[in-house]
């Protein structure tokens, strides 16, 4: 199955066009998705109209429910719906992480963040000071704490 939004969109358009060529009428897009009956109204002709916001992957009925409708491409339709739901939750989580990191930068908890330094050399010196005790010649602190402060994993 495709793994990127643009690939899925092309695949969905291909399916829709193939169904149109066969003379399959366009199915109206369901507006309320509360029951299994509502969800299985999605097919190859209207799956591009799906709005994933507010839904979870647990809301999508099992594959057999789509199969029992007798429609073509039922497996790809269900996979597309699940993909769209996952991509929305991934985007939301990414934004949440960015907000958390920005807040940590503001209060000084991410003092090794690359954007805070004028040059890579300055950042490298700060990272070295954060993890290396020059007098004892040993590593200090834990890797997780270092990364949480914005340190580079490859350092």
Secondary structure by P-SEA (a helix, b strand, c coil): ccccaaaaaaaaaaaaaaaaaaccccccccccccccccccccccccccccccccccccccccaaaaaaccccaaaaaaaaaaaaaaaaaaaaaaaaaaaaaaaaaaaccccccccccccaaaaaaaaaaaccccccccccccaaaaaaacccccc
